[in-house]
Structure formats: structure tokens, C-alpha cells
Amino acid sequence: MDKEVGDPILEVRNLRVHIGTPRGVVRAVDDVSLTIGHAQALGVVGESGSGKSVTAKAVMGMLPRGSGCSGQILFRGRDLLTLSPSERRKIWGTQVAMVLQDPGRSLNPVVRVERQLTEGMRGDILAQFEKALRNRFPVTVRRQELDRLL
């Protein structure tokens, strides 16, 4: 389904994100709305802790476990909040990507870059590999062993 050039590429409507912490629930984003059209760019500016990164992570589906997210995140008319993880993975990297402000600070220097960049895909690949091994060899394969192989 092709959209018209004038249609928004990304619309965020009334986004709210709550994150559970040991000290209670933090309201990280409260009622954010934005629209990005074809051939447009958006710069988000704010103080440290104002929710810029949390908003971007919500769009990417990269919020920490235990987070609550409401509102709508429409990418080319499809609400990303209603997509399954496998449907989201189909658009990651090919249609939607996130460039971190300082990737040097977000990468672990003792873990290979390749492993960190492919971490999101590994869960799916690992599950497929584990299923194939179980079908072929009727032995129990420990997830840690598979993780080490990949």
C-alpha cells in the first residue's frame, strides 16, 4: 500500500510511557505528539531526563521490560504499538532505524560490536536454530550452549 507524498511518514499521538523502577513508577513521557512528513527531519531538544530518548525508544519498540506505553505511533499509517514483535522486526533496519547520539558510550567495549549490533535478531535466529536441532536430534540443547555458538 503506497501512501501519498503528502501523508505523514511518522505520527506520534498522545504518547505516554511509564517505567517501573524499584522506587515506583516513573512517568517518563507524558502526552507527546509529533508528525514527520515526507522529506522532513525533526530535531528533539530538551533537558537531560526530559524524555527525548524514551520517546525514540518507544517508536523503535525498545522500551525496557515492565514499561507501559499508550497512545498511537503510526508509521506510514500502521500503528506500531499494535504490531507483533515479528512484524516490527520486518521493518527495523529496512524502513525504521535509530541512530544513537553517542554510539561509543552505548556499546560495551568488551563485547564484539557484531554481537551487539545483531543482538535483536539473535533471539529469533536462536529460537529457529534450537527448534531445528530439537527436531533433528532428540536431545536437550541448553540455551546457553546455543547462545555461545551464535
N, C-alpha and C positions, 0 to 999 in steps of 0.2 A: 504494500500500500504506500504509494508516494504521496507525500504531503506537498502542498503549495509552498513556494519560496517564502511567502509572507507569513506562513504558520510558524509559531514558536518551535524551536528545537527542544528547549527545556523550559518547563514551567514548574515552579515550586509554589504550592498554595497552602498557606496556614500551617507550615511545618512546625511541629513541636517534638522535641526529643527530651526524654527523661532518662537519666542514667543512675542505676543503683550503685551505691558505694557503701562501705562499712559504716559510714556515718549517717546514712539515709539517702533519700532520692535527691538528685541534683537536676534542676530544670536547666538543661544546657542550652536549649534553643526554644524560644517561645514566640510562635506566630510569625515566622519568616515567610515572605512571599517574594518571588522574583520571576522574571521572564527573560529568556535569552532567545533572540531571533536568529535567522539565517545570517551568517557572516558577521555576527556581533560577538563582542567579548564583554566580559563583566569582571570588574575588579571588586573584591570584597575587602573593605578596610575596617578595622576595629581594634579595640584594646585587646591585650592578652586576656584570654579566658572569655571573650565575648561570644564565642560560638561559631567562628568562621570555619575552623577545621571540622567541627562536629557537623555543621551543615553540609560540607563537602563529603564527609564520610557517610552521611545519611543518603545523599544522592547516589553514592557508589555502593551502598549496602554494606558498608564496612564498620558499622557500629559495634561496640563491644557487646558480648552476651549479657543479657539482663537489661538491655536498653529498651525503652518504649518509644515508638515513633508513630506519629499520627499526622494527618493532613494528606496532601497529594504531591507526588513527584512524577510529573508527566514528561516522558522523553518521547518526542515525536507522537504524542497523543496516548501513549501507553503508560499506565500508572505503574511505576517501578515497585511500589510498595505491595502490589498485588501479584507480582511475578514470583515464581518458584526460584530457588537457588540455581537450578539448571538453566532456566530461561534467562536469568540475569547473566550467567557465565557466557551465554551465547553472544551477548552484546558487549561484554567487557573486553577492552583492548581493540576490538574491531570498530565499535561505534562510540564507546564511552571510555574515557581514561582519566586518571588523576595524576597530575604532576605535583609532587610534594615540594614545599618551599625549600627545604634543605635536605635532599636525599642522603647526604653524607651523615647527617645526625640521626636519620631514621633507619639506617642499615646497621646491622650488627657486624662489627669488624672481624669477629671470629667465626662467622658463618659465611660460607661461599655465597657470593652475590646471586649466582644462578639459582641456588636453593631458595633464597629469599624472594626472588622475583617470580618463581614458579610455585610458591607455597600454596596459593589459592587453587591452582589446578591440581596439585598433588593429591588432595583429598579424593577427588573424583577418579583420578587415574589409579590411586591406591585401591579404592573400592572395586574397580573393574579388574585389576590385577589379582586381588585377593579372591574374587569370585571365580576367575578363570583358573587359578591354582586349586581352589577347593573342588571345582568340577573335574579337574584332571587328576588330582592327587587327593585321595580321601584321608588326608592327614590334617591336623590342626596347624594352621600357619599363624604365628603370633604377629600382631600388627607391628610390633617394634622391629621384627626382622624384616618385614616388607618395607617399613619406613627407611631402614638402613640401606636396603637395596636401591631404593629410588633416590 
